[in-house]
Amino acid sequence: MPIIDKVQTFEGDVADLLTPRSTEEQTYDFILSELDAAAAGLPATRDASNSNRAVKLTAIALKSRAALYAGSIAKFGTVQLNGLVGIRLQKRILTLHLP
């Protein structure tokens, strides 16, 4: 899947909007970095009127789940299609920063 991290504007040429496919490793790295940013911007707790909204630990829990999936792919999968699919095992080192 292509990673698009900024707004694209159409200026008449569709070729300007085409983004090359990202590797599976780049995709998981992007997801984990976005969840780090989300955790940094979320409050530790919410009051009762906003109890259904995400808090810092929500983002950390989601990050741990995504990292677990990435680790499983790295350990049990193989890198294929010139690195497009799969994650290098030596790349996957995760540190969870708990509050």
Sine and cosine of phi, psi and omega as CSV:
sin_phi,cos_phi,sin_psi,cos_psi,sin_omega,cos_omega
0.00,0.00,0.62,-0.78,0.06,-1.00
-0.97,0.23,0.61,-0.79,0.08,-1.00
-0.99,-0.11,0.87,-0.49,0.03,-1.00
-0.89,-0.45,0.95,-0.31,-0.08,-1.00
-0.93,-0.36,0.21,0.98,0.10,-0.99
-0.57,-0.82,0.37,-0.93,-0.04,-1.00
-0.92,0.39,0.73,-0.68,0.06,-1.00
-0.98,-0.21,0.64,-0.77,0.06,-1.00
-0.87,-0.49,0.66,-0.75,0.01,-1.00
-1.00,0.05,0.84,-0.54,-0.02,-1.00
-0.84,-0.55,0.54,0.84,0.08,-1.00
0.98,-0.20,-0.35,0.94,-0.02,-1.00
-0.87,-0.48,0.91,-0.41,-0.02,-1.00
-0.89,0.45,-0.49,0.87,-0.02,-1.00
-0.87,0.50,-0.48,0.88,0.03,-1.00
-0.93,0.38,-0.40,0.92,-0.03,-1.00
-1.00,0.01,-0.25,0.97,-0.03,-1.00
-0.95,0.32,0.79,-0.61,-0.01,-1.00
-0.87,-0.50,0.75,-0.66,-0.01,-1.00
-0.92,0.40,0.44,-0.90,-0.01,-1.00
-0.92,0.39,0.69,-0.73,0.05,-1.00
-1.00,0.04,0.40,-0.92,0.05,-1.00
-0.96,0.27,0.29,-0.96,0.04,-1.00
-0.88,0.47,-0.61,0.79,0.02,-1.00
-0.90,0.43,-0.70,0.71,0.05,-1.00
-0.89,0.46,-0.61,0.79,0.00,-1.00
-0.91,0.43,-0.73,0.68,0.03,-1.00
-0.92,0.40,-0.62,0.78,0.07,-1.00
-0.87,0.50,-0.66,0.76,0.02,-1.00
-0.91,0.42,-0.70,0.71,0.01,-1.00
-0.87,0.50,-0.72,0.69,-0.03,-1.00
-0.91,0.41,-0.62,0.78,0.02,-1.00
-0.94,0.35,-0.59,0.81,0.06,-1.00
-0.92,0.40,-0.61,0.79,0.04,-1.00
-0.94,0.34,-0.53,0.84,0.13,-0.99
-0.88,0.47,-0.70,0.72,0.02,-1.00
-0.91,0.42,-0.63,0.78,0.03,-1.00
-0.90,0.43,-0.69,0.72,0.00,-1.00
-0.89,0.46,-0.61,0.80,0.00,-1.00
-0.93,0.38,-0.50,0.87,-0.05,-1.00
-1.00,-0.08,-0.11,0.99,-0.03,-1.00
-0.99,-0.11,0.51,-0.86,0.04,-1.00
-0.96,0.26,0.35,-0.94,0.02,-1.00
-0.95,0.32,-0.57,0.82,0.00,-1.00
-0.63,-0.77,0.21,-0.98,0.07,-1.00
-0.77,-0.64,0.40,-0.92,0.09,-1.00
-0.98,0.20,0.10,-0.99,-0.11,-0.99
-0.88,0.48,-0.53,0.85,-0.03,-1.00
-0.96,0.29,-0.31,0.95,0.02,-1.00
-0.87,-0.49,0.46,0.89,-0.09,-1.00
-0.92,0.39,-0.27,0.96,0.01,-1.00
-1.00,0.01,0.07,1.00,0.01,-1.00
-0.99,-0.11,0.40,-0.92,-0.04,-1.00
-0.93,0.37,0.52,-0.86,0.10,-1.00
-0.83,-0.56,0.04,-1.00,-0.05,-1.00
-0.80,0.60,-0.70,0.71,-0.03,-1.00
-0.92,0.38,-0.39,0.92,0.08,-1.00
-0.90,0.45,-0.73,0.69,0.01,-1.00
-0.91,0.41,-0.62,0.79,0.02,-1.00
-0.92,0.39,-0.64,0.77,0.03,-1.00
-0.91,0.42,-0.68,0.74,0.03,-1.00
-0.91,0.42,-0.62,0.78,0.04,-1.00
-0.89,0.45,-0.66,0.75,-0.01,-1.00
-0.91,0.42,-0.60,0.80,0.04,-1.00
-0.92,0.40,-0.70,0.71,0.02,-1.00
-0.90,0.45,-0.64,0.77,0.01,-1.00
-0.92,0.39,-0.57,0.82,0.05,-1.00
-0.90,0.43,-0.69,0.73,0.06,-1.00
-0.88,0.48,-0.71,0.71,0.00,-1.00
-0.89,0.46,-0.66,0.75,0.02,-1.00
-0.90,0.43,-0.61,0.79,0.04,-1.00
-0.91,0.42,-0.66,0.75,0.04,-1.00
-0.90,0.44,-0.66,0.75,-0.01,-1.00
-0.91,0.41,-0.64,0.77,-0.07,-1.00
-0.98,0.20,-0.69,0.73,-0.15,-0.99
-0.97,-0.26,-0.24,0.97,-0.01,-1.00
-1.00,-0.07,0.00,-1.00,0.06,-1.00
-0.79,-0.61,0.51,-0.86,0.06,-1.00
-0.98,0.18,0.81,-0.58,-0.07,-1.00
-0.72,-0.70,0.14,-0.99,0.07,-1.00
0.79,0.61,0.77,0.64,0.03,-1.00
0.84,0.54,0.62,0.78,0.06,-1.00
1.00,0.03,-0.04,1.00,-0.03,-1.00
-0.92,0.38,-0.63,0.78,-0.01,-1.00
-0.91,-0.42,0.70,-0.71,0.03,-1.00
0.97,-0.24,0.25,-0.97,-0.02,-1.00
-0.74,-0.67,0.73,-0.68,0.04,-1.00
-0.91,0.42,0.74,-0.67,-0.06,-1.00
-0.89,0.46,-0.67,0.75,-0.04,-1.00
-0.94,0.35,-0.26,0.97,-0.01,-1.00
-0.97,0.23,-0.53,0.85,-0.17,-0.99
-0.99,0.15,1.00,-0.02,0.16,-0.99
-0.79,-0.61,0.88,-0.48,-0.10,-1.00
-0.90,-0.45,0.70,-0.71,0.13,-0.99
-0.85,-0.52,0.86,-0.50,0.06,-1.00
-1.00,-0.02,0.81,-0.59,0.03,-1.00
-0.99,-0.16,0.98,-0.21,-0.01,-1.00
-1.00,0.04,0.53,-0.85,-0.02,-1.00
-0.93,0.37,0.00,0.00,0.00,0.00
